[in-house]
């Protein structure tokens, strides 16, 4: 090969190397830009949360300065005298959400198991579609049905029966008002069931068919197969669905406001009216005339935000505990 040909080949290789380097630098620049953009969006979400916390804390400062830590355990709420306490609303939110979840969880899991493991495919698909349709209904429709249909029915039938048969218990004492903690529990249960059922159904569909067939091959009945192979595999996802349902129940406003009675009191009786944190904010924020009243409502919102964050942190911890226990598993 001549010297001129060698020089041309060397020049061509040099150009090709430079072009390759330019293309790689361009790709690296695009990757860096994409990484920076996604990081910006992620931190923007955190910045929004931080801004909400700062604004709520700032608006709540007058109530914090006047009442201090007495605001949380305080039971009195008198806008005329400027006396405010959050305990009745905290009590109403926690009790109604926990009881609704206790009723909704077994119903939702059983419905999801029926759809995925027992019902024929067409029937299961129809039921799944109806459940998802229930999840799409606006909460004000649930509240309207609750105040016009469910609450009168509870007042005429369920509450008198509970008071007569179980009135010796503090949970079923008092007059049947209709609008009550019991009505709020039922309406929340109805609203939470579609969410937990839909997510649980998707979780159960991810269970490997080979795992279920292995359980059956070992002589397990259908119930034993579900208990030993299906539920243990999907328990972390089911737990996540339950926590999402709890978050929905705690933050629900309109439906609960319409059926709970909106009375700031603490009572063990489920037949008595109650109040929740979202409900008092929705009912009184437009009517708050004094600065201390507005600040007290903002502090209620701050407490509600912290309760929601605590629920999500607890959910993450529980999911981490469950998934950690599943590592290295796989046995039925």
C-alpha positions as CSV (number, residue, x, y, z in Angstrom):
1,X,0.0,0.0,0.0
2,X,1.4,3.4,-0.9
3,X,2.0,6.2,1.5
4,X,-0.8,8.3,0.0
5,X,-3.3,5.5,0.5
6,X,-2.2,5.0,4.1
7,X,-2.7,8.7,4.7
8,X,-6.2,8.7,3.2
9,X,-7.1,5.6,5.3
10,X,-5.8,7.3,8.4
11,X,-7.7,10.5,7.7
12,X,-10.9,8.4,7.1
13,X,-10.5,6.5,10.3
14,X,-9.8,9.8,12.2
15,X,-13.0,11.3,10.8
16,X,-15.0,8.2,11.7
17,X,-13.6,8.3,15.2
18,X,-14.5,12.0,15.5
19,X,-18.0,11.4,14.2
20,X,-18.5,8.5,16.6
21,X,-17.3,10.6,19.5
22,X,-19.6,13.4,18.5
23,X,-22.6,11.0,18.3
24,X,-21.7,9.6,21.7
25,X,-21.3,13.1,23.2
26,X,-24.7,14.0,21.8
27,X,-26.3,10.9,23.3
28,X,-24.6,11.6,26.6
29,X,-25.9,15.2,26.5
30,X,-29.4,14.0,25.8
31,X,-29.2,11.6,28.7
32,X,-27.9,14.3,31.0
33,X,-30.7,16.7,29.9
34,X,-33.4,14.0,30.4
35,X,-31.9,13.0,33.8
36,X,-31.9,16.7,34.9
37,X,-35.4,17.3,33.7
38,X,-36.8,14.2,35.5
39,X,-34.9,15.2,38.7
40,X,-36.4,18.7,38.4
41,X,-39.9,17.3,38.2
42,X,-39.3,15.0,41.2
43,X,-37.9,17.7,43.3
44,X,-40.8,20.0,42.2
45,X,-43.2,17.6,43.8
46,X,-41.3,17.7,47.0
47,X,-41.1,21.5,46.8
48,X,-44.9,21.6,46.4
49,X,-45.3,19.5,49.5
50,X,-42.8,21.6,51.4
51,X,-44.6,24.8,50.3
52,X,-47.9,23.4,51.5
53,X,-46.4,22.6,54.9
54,X,-44.8,26.0,55.2
55,X,-48.0,27.9,54.2
56,X,-50.2,25.8,56.4
57,X,-47.8,26.2,59.3
58,X,-47.6,30.0,58.7
59,X,-51.4,30.4,58.6
60,X,-51.8,28.2,61.7
61,X,-49.3,30.2,63.7
62,X,-51.9,32.5,65.4
63,X,-53.8,29.4,66.7
64,X,-50.6,27.7,67.7
65,X,-49.4,30.7,69.6
66,X,-52.8,31.1,71.4
67,X,-53.6,27.5,72.2
68,X,-50.2,25.7,71.9
69,X,-50.4,21.9,72.3
70,X,-53.8,22.3,74.0
71,X,-55.3,22.6,70.6
72,X,-55.0,18.9,69.7
73,X,-56.5,17.5,72.9
74,X,-59.0,20.4,73.2
75,X,-62.7,19.4,73.0
76,X,-64.3,22.9,72.8
77,X,-65.1,24.6,69.5
78,X,-66.8,28.0,70.0
79,X,-66.2,30.5,67.2
80,X,-68.0,33.3,69.2
81,X,-65.7,33.1,72.2
82,X,-62.7,32.1,70.1
83,X,-62.1,28.8,71.8
84,X,-61.0,25.9,69.5
85,X,-59.9,22.3,69.9
86,X,-59.3,19.6,67.4
87,X,-59.9,16.4,69.3
88,X,-63.6,15.8,68.3
89,X,-62.7,16.1,64.6
90,X,-59.6,13.9,65.0
91,X,-61.7,11.4,66.8
92,X,-64.4,11.4,64.1
93,X,-61.9,11.0,61.2
94,X,-59.9,8.2,62.8
95,X,-62.9,6.2,64.1
96,X,-65.0,6.4,61.0
97,X,-62.0,5.5,58.7
98,X,-60.8,2.6,60.8
99,X,-64.2,1.1,61.2
100,X,-65.0,1.5,57.6
101,X,-61.8,-0.2,56.6
102,X,-62.4,-3.0,59.1
103,X,-65.7,-3.7,57.3
104,X,-64.5,-3.1,53.7
105,X,-61.3,-5.1,53.8
106,X,-62.8,-8.7,54.1
107,X,-65.6,-7.8,51.7
108,X,-63.1,-6.4,49.1
109,X,-60.7,-9.3,49.4
110,X,-63.4,-11.9,49.1
111,X,-64.9,-10.1,46.0
112,X,-61.4,-10.0,44.4
113,X,-60.9,-13.7,45.1
114,X,-64.3,-14.5,43.6
115,X,-63.5,-12.5,40.5
116,X,-60.1,-14.0,39.9
117,X,-60.3,-17.6,41.3
118,X,-63.9,-18.8,41.4
119,X,-66.2,-17.0,39.0
120,X,-66.3,-17.9,35.3
121,X,-64.2,-15.5,33.2
122,X,-67.2,-13.7,31.7
123,X,-69.0,-13.3,35.0
124,X,-65.8,-12.2,36.7
125,X,-65.2,-9.6,34.0
126,X,-68.7,-8.3,34.4
127,X,-68.4,-7.9,38.1
128,X,-65.0,-6.3,37.8
129,X,-66.4,-3.7,35.4
130,X,-69.2,-2.9,37.8
131,X,-66.8,-2.6,40.7
132,X,-64.6,-0.2,38.7
133,X,-67.8,1.8,37.7
134,X,-68.6,2.2,41.4
135,X,-65.1,3.7,42.0
136,X,-65.8,6.3,39.3
137,X,-69.0,7.6,41.0
138,X,-68.5,11.2,42.4
139,X,-68.5,11.3,46.2
140,X,-71.4,13.8,46.3
141,X,-73.6,11.2,44.7
142,X,-72.8,8.8,47.5
143,X,-73.6,11.5,50.0
144,X,-76.9,12.4,48.3
145,X,-77.9,8.7,48.3
146,X,-76.7,8.4,51.9
147,X,-78.7,11.3,53.2
148,X,-81.9,10.5,51.3
149,X,-82.0,6.7,51.3
150,X,-79.5,5.2,53.7
151,X,-79.8,7.5,56.7
152,X,-83.6,7.2,56.9
153,X,-83.4,3.4,56.5
154,X,-80.8,3.2,59.3
155,X,-83.1,5.4,61.5
156,X,-86.1,3.2,60.9
157,X,-84.6,-0.3,61.1
158,X,-80.9,-0.8,61.9
159,X,-80.4,1.7,64.6
160,X,-83.5,0.8,66.7
161,X,-82.6,-2.9,66.3
162,X,-79.0,-2.3,67.6
163,X,-80.3,-0.1,70.4
164,X,-82.8,-2.7,71.5
165,X,-80.6,-5.8,71.2
166,X,-77.2,-4.4,72.1
167,X,-78.1,-1.3,74.0
168,X,-76.2,-2.6,77.0
169,X,-73.0,-1.8,75.1
170,X,-71.8,1.8,75.0
171,X,-71.4,1.5,71.2
172,X,-75.1,1.3,70.5
173,X,-76.7,3.6,73.1
174,X,-78.8,6.7,72.3
175,X,-81.6,7.8,70.1
176,X,-81.7,6.7,66.4
177,X,-80.8,10.0,64.6
178,X,-80.1,8.4,61.2
179,X,-77.3,10.8,60.5
180,X,-74.6,9.5,62.7
181,X,-71.1,7.9,63.0
182,X,-72.7,4.6,61.8
183,X,-74.0,6.2,58.7
184,X,-70.5,7.7,58.0
185,X,-68.9,4.3,58.5
186,X,-71.3,2.6,56.1
187,X,-70.9,5.3,53.4
188,X,-67.1,5.2,53.7
189,X,-67.2,1.4,53.5
190,X,-69.2,1.6,50.3
191,X,-66.8,4.1,48.8
192,X,-63.6,2.2,49.8
193,X,-64.7,-1.2,48.7
194,X,-64.2,-0.5,44.9
195,X,-60.7,0.8,45.4
196,X,-59.5,-2.1,47.5
197,X,-61.2,-4.6,45.3
198,X,-59.8,-3.3,42.0
199,X,-56.2,-3.1,43.3
200,X,-56.5,-6.5,45.0
201,X,-57.8,-8.1,41.8
202,X,-54.8,-6.8,39.9
203,X,-52.5,-8.1,42.6
204,X,-54.1,-11.6,42.5
205,X,-53.8,-11.8,38.8
206,X,-50.1,-11.6,39.1
207,X,-49.8,-14.8,41.1
208,X,-48.0,-17.3,38.9
209,X,-50.2,-20.1,37.6
210,X,-47.5,-22.6,38.2
211,X,-47.6,-21.8,42.0
212,X,-51.3,-22.5,42.1
213,X,-50.9,-25.7,40.1
214,X,-48.2,-26.9,42.4
215,X,-50.5,-26.5,45.4
216,X,-53.3,-28.4,43.7
217,X,-50.8,-31.1,42.6
218,X,-49.8,-31.5,46.3
219,X,-53.5,-32.3,47.1
220,X,-54.7,-28.9,48.2
221,X,-58.4,-28.0,47.8
222,X,-59.3,-24.8,46.2
223,X,-59.6,-23.0,49.5
224,X,-56.3,-24.4,50.6
225,X,-54.7,-23.4,47.4
226,X,-56.0,-19.8,47.8
227,X,-54.9,-19.8,51.5
228,X,-51.4,-21.2,50.9
229,X,-50.4,-20.1,47.4
230,X,-52.5,-17.0,46.4
231,X,-52.9,-14.9,49.5
232,X,-49.3,-15.2,50.8
233,X,-47.9,-14.2,47.4
234,X,-50.1,-11.1,47.1
235,X,-50.3,-10.0,50.7
236,X,-47.9,-7.0,50.2
237,X,-50.1,-5.7,47.3
238,X,-53.3,-6.3,49.3
239,X,-51.8,-4.4,52.2
240,X,-51.0,-1.6,49.9
241,X,-54.6,-1.6,48.6
242,X,-55.9,-1.4,52.1
243,X,-53.7,1.5,53.0
244,X,-54.8,3.4,49.8
245,X,-58.4,2.8,50.9
246,X,-57.5,4.2,54.4
247,X,-56.1,7.3,52.8
248,X,-59.3,7.7,50.7
249,X,-61.4,7.3,53.8
250,X,-59.5,9.8,56.0
251,X,-59.6,12.5,53.3
252,X,-63.2,12.0,52.2
253,X,-65.2,15.2,52.6
254,X,-68.6,15.6,50.9
255,X,-70.2,12.2,51.4
256,X,-69.2,12.1,55.1
257,X,-70.3,15.7,55.7
258,X,-73.8,14.9,54.4
259,X,-74.4,11.8,56.7
260,X,-72.3,12.1,59.8
261,X,-74.4,14.8,61.6
262,X,-71.6,17.4,62.0
263,X,-71.7,17.6,65.8
264,X,-68.3,18.2,67.5
265,X,-68.6,15.7,70.2
266,X,-66.7,12.6,71.3
267,X,-69.0,9.6,71.9
268,X,-68.4,5.9,72.0
269,X,-71.9,5.3,70.6
270,X,-72.0,4.8,66.8
271,X,-75.6,6.0,66.8
272,X,-74.5,9.6,67.9
273,X,-73.6,12.3,65.4
274,X,-70.0,13.2,65.0
275,X,-67.6,15.4,62.9
276,X,-64.5,14.9,60.9
277,X,-61.5,17.1,60.0
278,X,-62.3,17.5,56.3
279,X,-66.0,18.2,57.1
280,X,-65.3,21.1,59.5
281,X,-63.0,22.7,57.0
282,X,-65.6,22.4,54.2
283,X,-68.4,23.6,56.5
284,X,-66.8,26.6,58.3
285,X,-64.0,28.0,56.1
286,X,-66.3,30.2,54.1
287,X,-68.0,31.5,57.3
288,X,-64.9,32.1,59.3
289,X,-64.8,35.8,60.0
290,X,-62.1,36.1,62.7
291,X,-58.4,35.5,62.1
292,X,-58.2,33.1,65.0
293,X,-61.1,31.0,63.5
294,X,-59.4,30.8,60.1
295,X,-56.1,30.0,61.8
296,X,-57.8,27.2,63.7
297,X,-59.2,25.7,60.5
298,X,-55.8,25.9,58.9
299,X,-54.3,24.1,61.9
300,X,-57.0,21.4,61.4
301,X,-55.8,21.1,57.8
302,X,-52.2,20.9,59.0
303,X,-53.1,18.0,61.4
304,X,-55.0,16.3,58.5
305,X,-51.9,16.6,56.3
306,X,-49.7,15.1,59.0
307,X,-52.1,12.3,59.6
308,X,-52.2,11.5,55.9
309,X,-48.4,11.6,55.7
310,X,-48.2,9.3,58.8
311,X,-50.5,6.8,57.1
312,X,-48.4,6.7,54.0
313,X,-45.2,6.4,55.9
314,X,-46.8,3.5,57.9
315,X,-47.8,1.9,54.6
316,X,-44.3,2.1,53.2
317,X,-42.9,0.6,56.4
318,X,-45.5,-2.3,56.4
319,X,-44.8,-3.0,52.7
320,X,-41.1,-3.0,53.4
321,X,-41.5,-5.4,56.3
322,X,-43.7,-7.7,54.2
323,X,-41.5,-7.7,51.1
324,X,-38.4,-8.2,53.2
325,X,-39.9,-11.2,54.7
326,X,-40.7,-12.6,51.3
327,X,-37.1,-12.4,50.1
328,X,-35.6,-15.7,49.5
329,X,-39.0,-17.3,49.9
330,X,-41.1,-19.0,47.3
331,X,-42.2,-22.0,49.3
332,X,-45.9,-22.7,49.6
